[in-house]
Each structure stands twice: as structure tokens, then as C-alpha cells.
């Protein structure tokens, strides 16, 4: 279910996190660029079925590498092995 959130300039909205599987559908790579907890807490097991190549780069260091790897993702984080 997609929900829009208003309150941004020009009346534009943004998609909420419950649409994260839609955002990664067909993608070849997931870039995690925020430290907001609602994105760090996304279930990698649910997302792995939607992405064409389960690869993630964690630019903020907020994802649990073991959890993502256990769900079948190739995981890389800036500044971490």
C-alpha cells in the first residue's frame, strides 16, 4: 500500500517506507543513504524477493551486516569490512 506524505515545497509528496519493496523492484543495487530508523529497520528478507540483484551499500553504517548477509544480500558498508 502506497501512502503519500505532504508538507514539502510545491505540494510534492514522498512515498512512505511501506512501499520499500516497490522502490527496489528490478533494481540492481540498493544504496542506503540515510540513518533514519524507519529505513534501517526494513526487513532484508522481504526486500530480497523484489530486487533483481540483492546487493546493498550502507553509506551510513546503520544496517546490521549479519542480518542482511543472512537474508542473501551482498553487503558492503563504507568504513567497514
Residue pairs with C-beta under 8 A, 6 or more apart in sequence:
1 18
1 19
2 15
2 16
2 18
2 19
2 22
3 15
3 16
3 18
3 19
4 13
4 14
4 15
4 16
5 13
5 14
5 16
6 13
8 14
15 22
15 23
17 38
17 39
17 42
20 39
20 42
20 47
21 46
21 47
21 49
21 50
22 50
24 30
24 47
24 50
24 51
25 50
25 51
26 51
26 52
27 51
27 52
27 53
28 51
28 52
28 53
28 55
29 53
29 55
29 56
29 57
30 47
30 51
30 55
30 56
30 57
31 56
31 57
31 59
32 39
32 40
32 56
32 57
32 58
32 59
32 60
32 62
32 63
33 59
33 60
34 60
34 62
35 60
35 61
35 62
37 62
40 60
40 62
40 63
43 71
44 56
44 63
44 67
44 68
44 71
44 72
44 73
45 71
45 72
47 54
47 71
48 54
48 71
48 72
48 73
54 71
54 72
54 73
54 74
55 73
55 74
55 76
56 63
56 68
56 73
56 74
56 75
56 76
57 76
57 77
57 78
58 65
58 75
58 76
58 77
58 78
58 80
59 77
59 78
61 77
61 78
61 79
61 80
63 75
63 77
65 75
65 77
65 80
68 75
69 75
